[in-house]
Amino acid sequence: MTPAFPPAKTRAGLWRRMTRWARREDGTATVEFVVVVPILLILFMSSVEAGFMQLRYVMLERGVDMTVRELRLGQIHQPTQDKLRNEICRLAMVIPDCVNSLLVELRPVDTSTWGGMGDTSTCINRDEPIAPQEPPNFNPGVGDQLMLIRACAVFDPIYPTVGLGLQLAKDVGGTYHLVASSAFVNEPS
């Protein structure tokens, strides 16, 4: 019959092996790796997201500014929503699915009140199956009139669940909006 407790000599050996195992330091690099790598990955993914967001914004601004220049010089005759959107998309180059994700507002400034376009921009809602033909704020104006133009593009975040992609203000469809605007004076006819 075996005793209920092992002899003291065996218990001491077991205790010695347990304390030796607890003092071992191999594997500590794994702990550092598990703690540090997720932080570095979030930082990297946020940097990529911020870089692409800035690139898209700069190119949207460039497209709007160059289109406004063509409008001022009269190179775009009888501007329509489609003409301006296609021109901005051609010049912006890096906006994915630009024609379907960009909405352009154009309207004259009322010089009696100097009212702007307002704080909220009109953007495309990808969840709506049918979009109106012309947005409510599209009026090409007449000669010698101060005009405001605003373009709103919608984008899907590259990493929507991590870092900056998680923190961006998004609409119900999960997209974020970039808005570029400018002002110009129509040339007299």
C-alpha positions, 0 to 999 in steps of 0.5 A: 500500500502506498502512503497518502503523502510522498516521503519528505525526500520526494516532496523536497525534490518536487519543490526544488524542481517547481522553484527552478521552473518558476525562476527560468527566464526563457520565454520572456521575449515572447511576453514582450512580443505579445505586448509590443507588436499589437501596438506597433501594428495599430500604429502602422495601420493608422499611419497607412490610413492617415497617409491614404486619407491625406493623399486623397484629400490633397488630390481632391483639392487639386482636382477642384482647384484645377477645375475651378481654374478651367471654369474661371477661364471659360474652358468648360461651357455650360457646366453641369454636374456631370461635366464638373464631376468628370473633370474633377475625377480626371484631375484627381486621379486617385479617388476610387470609383470617383464618378459614383462617389463624388458629388459637386455643389455649385451656387452663386453667393448672394451679395446682399447677405454674403451667405455661404453654403452652410456647414453640412455638405451634401454627399452621395449616400451609397445605401440609396438605390436611386440618386436624384439627377441634379443635386439641389445646390447646383446653379452655374450662375451668370457672368460676373457673379461670385460662385462657391463650389464644394465637392464631397467624396466618400471613401471606405476606410482601408482598416475600418476596425483598427486605429484611425479607421475606427476613430473616423467619423463615418456615416451609416454606410461606414464611409468617411467624407472628404470635402474640398471647396473653392470660390471664384468669379464667373467671367463676364459674358 
